Amino acid sequence: MSEAETQIFRAAYRYFAAHPSPPPMSDQAASLAWWETAANDIAAVSASWNNHPLIIRLLAAIYEYLEEKAKEAAHELPQKP
């Protein structure tokens, strides 16, 4: 693994560490603000690596994982009558 690849993995890890717990998708107000920030941060991290293919793939995988977490969290909340 090259030094650049190591640093890219670290950047992806720092992104994930900064965004570990998305709000449930059912909380629309919190969700909108959180996802907007998460998307803006992804763009900034990706741009800092000149949109290197590895950072793009890592961040896309993290974003998809966070979407799954948010969907699961929405199902765990009590449903409103």
N, C-alpha and C positions, 0 to 999 in steps of 0.2 A: 504494500500500500504506500502510495506517495505521501509526502507531507501535506500537499494540497488536499488529498482525499481525507486524510486524518482531520484536517481543519474543517472540512465540509461536514463530516459526521459530527464534529463538536458543535458546529453552528446549528445543525439540525437538532441536536440534543438540547442546546440552550433554548431554541424556539419551543420545543416540546415542554421543557421545564417551566417556561414562562406562561404556558397555556395548558396546564394539565387537566383542568376541570371545566369543560364547557357547561353552561346552564342547560337545563332541559329544553328541548325544542318547544315544549308547550308554554314556556315563559317567553312570550314573543318580545316584550320590551327588552328584557335582559339579553335574550338571545341575539337580537338584532345588533345591539351595541357590541357584544362580545365577538360575534362572527365578523363584524366590520373591522374591529381591531385586529383580530387574528389574520384576516385576509391582507390587511395593510402591512402587518408585520411579516407575513410570508413574502410579499412583494419586495419588502426592504431587504430581507435576508437573501432572497434569490438574486436581487440586483447587486448586492455586495459581492457576489461570486460571479458576476457577469452572466447570470442565468445558465451556469454550468449544468449539464444534463444530470449529474449526480445530485446536486442540491435540489433541482426541480423534482426529481423522482422521490427523494427522501421527504421533502416537504409535502408533496401530494399524498404520500402514504400516511404521514402524520395527520394531515387534514382529514382524510377519509376515516381514519381511526377515531379522531375526535368527533366526527359526525355520528359514528356508531355509538360512542359513549353518550352523546347528547340524546340520541333516540332511545337508548336503553334507560337513561335517567327519566325521560318523559313517561315511560311505561311503569316506572316504579313509584311515581307520584300518585296519591289518591285522586281518583277522577271526580270532577265537579259534577254535582247532580244536574 
